[in-house]
Amino acid sequence: MPLASIHSLMAFPGDLAYPVAKAELVGFIRRIATDSAPTIRGHALAPGAIDSPALKAAPPEERRCIEKLARFNPVGTVHEGARAARFFLSEASAFMIGTMMAMPSCWTAGWRVQQP
């Protein structure tokens, strides 16, 4: 299952290529779904920050910015992403075609990104 990003839905200052590439990936998946459904239903996950080695290796200013995004934990876990993927692979999502599931914590709920 393709891994999009919350960046495909939101713009962050100084970041152009990454969100454009992720938005193109979502469009590509939706096109595959429309051409191939119901054999291929074409879904993508679009997480926000996930507790991973890549996040731990991010520059301190980037981690501080992520931590400021919400009053509750803005970082998801790998297990939360896996549960979302299992949903897409199950019969419970059989009626869904070409869907992107945003898993942004609070990022798309009206919070403003504040630069550190």
C-alpha positions in Angstrom: 0.0 0.0 0.0 1.5 3.4 -1.0 2.5 5.7 1.8 1.4 9.3 1.0 1.9 12.0 3.6 -0.1 14.6 5.4 2.1 17.0 3.3 -0.1 16.0 0.3 -2.9 18.0 2.0 -1.1 20.8 3.7 1.6 23.3 2.7 4.5 24.1 4.9 6.9 27.0 4.4 10.0 26.3 2.3 8.8 22.8 1.3 7.9 22.3 -2.4 9.0 19.1 -4.0 8.0 16.7 -1.2 4.3 17.7 -1.0 4.0 17.9 -4.7 5.4 14.4 -5.1 3.1 13.0 -2.4 0.0 14.7 -4.0 1.0 13.2 -7.3 1.2 9.7 -5.7 -2.4 10.1 -4.4 -3.6 11.1 -7.8 -1.8 8.1 -9.4 -3.4 5.7 -6.9 -6.8 7.1 -7.6 -6.3 6.7 -11.3 -5.3 3.1 -10.8 -8.4 2.6 -8.7 -10.7 4.0 -11.4 -9.1 2.0 -14.1 -8.9 -1.3 -12.2 -11.7 -1.4 -9.7 -12.9 -3.7 -8.2 -9.9 -5.9 -8.8 -7.5 -3.1 -7.5 -9.2 -0.7 -5.1 -6.2 1.6 -4.8 -5.8 3.2 -1.4 -3.1 5.2 0.3 -2.3 6.2 3.8 -1.3 9.8 4.6 0.2 10.0 8.1 1.6 12.9 9.9 4.6 12.4 12.1 5.3 8.8 13.0 7.6 7.8 15.8 10.3 6.2 13.8 14.1 6.2 13.3 13.7 8.9 10.7 11.8 11.2 13.1 14.4 10.6 15.8 17.1 11.6 13.3 15.3 14.8 12.3 17.0 18.1 13.2 16.0 19.4 16.7 14.2 22.4 15.3 11.9 20.2 13.2 11.1 18.0 16.2 10.3 21.1 18.3 8.0 22.3 15.5 6.1 19.0 15.5 5.8 19.1 19.3 4.2 22.6 19.2 1.5 21.5 16.8 -0.9 20.2 19.4 -1.6 20.1 23.1 -1.9 16.3 22.9 0.6 13.9 21.4 1.0 14.9 17.7 3.2 11.8 16.9 1.6 8.6 15.7 3.0 5.1 16.1 3.8 2.4 13.5 1.1 0.2 15.1 -1.5 2.9 14.4 -0.5 3.0 10.7 -0.6 -0.8 10.5 -4.2 -0.9 11.9 -5.2 1.6 9.2 -3.6 -0.6 6.5 -5.3 -3.7 7.9 -8.6 -1.8 7.6 -8.0 -1.1 3.9 -7.1 -4.8 3.3 -10.2 -6.0 5.1 -13.8 -6.6 3.9 -14.8 -3.7 6.1 -13.5 -1.3 3.4 -14.8 -3.3 0.4 -17.1 -0.4 -0.6 -14.1 2.1 -0.7 -12.3 2.8 -4.0 -9.4 5.3 -4.5 -9.4 6.4 -0.9 -6.6 8.3 0.9 -6.8 8.0 4.7 -5.3 11.0 6.4 -3.8 10.2 9.8 -2.6 13.6 10.8 -3.2 13.8 14.5 -4.4 17.4 14.8 -2.6 18.8 11.7 -5.7 19.2 9.5 -8.0 20.2 12.3 -7.3 23.9 12.0 -4.0 24.1 14.0 -1.5 26.6 12.6 2.1 25.5 12.1 4.4 27.9 14.0 8.0 28.1 13.0 10.4 27.6 16.0 
